[in-house]
Amino acid sequence: MLISSYDLEVFTPPCSPEAVTFSAFAHLDNDIRQALPYLNATLRNAAYNPAVPALVWRDGRHHVVFHPDRLAVSNLEDRTMAAREVDRLVGLVNDTWARRDAIEPSVEVHQRPTPMLLYKLLPGTNCRECGEPSCWNFALKLGAGQAGPRACPPLLVPAYSEQLARLEALVTPAAIRA
């Protein structure tokens, strides 16, 4: 187990003290720097920079940053959710570290694809078959990691196979594609 304990700090973001959401830091008992390349290889839409070192990830509604000595997570409803989410993230780090022998680590610097780039690769039919009101909304979900390209039925038509392949390469880590 890489992380056995942490100190939790929950606060309202200083840039918006009137906010109704919270942010949290988990000050870790161990340095997790060596786990970042494994997380980079497995987390969809993570943006990693080994020079910092930090890995930024959008997990649903939460913005998460993995630093060597702490985890940061934002957009939390309350202190209970903060504790639950930090526990889950600590579990994610520990699980990834435990599986490291089966993961090809990646130190590649990743940048998240922009919604416009993703949108341009979609069929542009606004058919709503994906459950979204428009292709733009679907592109936003793709960029946030809340949907995968195969959730767009028109992309599954052979005429769009090239766009599907490019989208999967953009939003799916190599470890999952393999």
N, C-alpha and C positions, 0 to 999 in steps of 0.2 A: 504494500500500500504506500503510495507516494505521499498523500496528504492524510495525516491521522487526526489533525485538529486545526482549528482556525478561530480567530476572534472576529465576530461579526459586528460591523458598524453600519447602522441604518440611519439614513438622513434624507431630508428633502433637498433636491438639487439647489446649490447656491445661486444659480442663474435664474431660478424661479421659485423663491421662497413661499409663494402662495400656491404652489402646485399641490394637486391632490394625489400625486404619485410619489413614490419613494425610490431611492437608489440605495445600493448597499455595496460595501467592500467586505471581502473576506480576507483578512490578513492571515496568510498561511504559515504553518509551522515549518514547511520545507520549501525549498526552491524547486519550482516545476519547469524551469527553463528547458530541461532535457525532454520533457513531454510535449512541448509546443510543436515540434516537427511531426509528431504522430497525430496530434489534434489537427494540424494543418492538412494532413493527408486524408483525414476522415470527415471533417465537418464541412457540410455543403455551404458554399458562399462565405467561407472564412477569408479574411484578408490578413495575411501574415507578413511581418517584416522582421527578419532575424536580427537586423541591425539595432532595433529598438531595445530589446526584443519584446514583441507583443503580438497577440493574435486577436483580431476583432471579429465578432460573429453576431449576426442577427438571428435570434432564436425566437421565432414567432413575434410576439410584441416586445420582447426584451432585447436590449442592446447589451452584449456581453464582451468584456475585454479580459483576456488572460494575460497577466503579467507574471514574471518569475516569482514574485513574493506575495501576490494578491490577485483576487478575482474581483471584477467590478460588474455589476448588473443594474440596469435601470428599468424604469416603467413598471414598478411594483405597486400593487394596490395597498399593501399594509405591511407591517413588520412580520406578521405570520407568513405571508407570501414570500417575503425576503428570505426568511430562514429556510423555507421549503425549497425555493429556487437555488439558493446557495448550496444546500445539501445535495440537490440534484446535480449541480455543476461539479461539485467536489466528487460525487460518484462518477460522473462522466470522465473526469480527469483520471481517477483511479482505475476505472474500467479500461480506458484507452491504454493506460500505462501497463496494466496487467496483460493486455493483448498485443503489446508492442512487437513481440516476435513474429506475429502474423501480419504486421502492417509495414509497408515500405514507407519510412519517414520522408517527408518532403520539406525542404528548406526553400522551395521556390516562393518568391514573393508573389502573393496573389492580390489582385485588386478585384473588387466586386464589379461585375458587369453593370453598366447603367441600364435603367429601365428602357431608355430609347434604343439602345443596341438590341436588347431582347425583343422589343416591340417590332423592330424592323425585320426580325427573323420569323415573326409570326405570320400566318396566312392573311391576316387583316380582314377576315370575314365578319367579325363581330357577331358570330352565330350564337353565342351564349351556351354552347354545348359543354363548355368547361365549368359552367356555373357562375361565371362572371358576366357583368353587363357589357363588357367590351374587351377587345384584345389589349387595350392599354391597361385595364385593370388586371388582366391576366399577367401581363408583363411585370407589373408591380409585384404581384404574388410570386412570380418566378424569381425576381431579384431579391425578395425577402426570404426566399427559401420556404415559402408556404405552399408551393405547388411545384410539380415537376412537369417537364415538357410533354410527357405522355398523357397528361390530363387534358390536353387539347386534341380532341378527335380529328380535326382536319389535318393536324401534323402527322397522323398515322397513315395518311394516304401516300402511296409511293411518290407522287409528284413533289411532296414536301420532304422527302427523306434526307436531302442535304441540309435543309434548315433544322430538321429534328436533330441530326447528328451534331450540328454546330451548337444548338441550344444545350444539348446534353453535355457537350464538352465544356461549355461555359458555366453551367450551374451544378454539375455533378462532379465531386472530387474523383481523381483518378483511382483511388482505392475502391470506390464503389463501382465505377465503370468497369473495372477489371474483372 
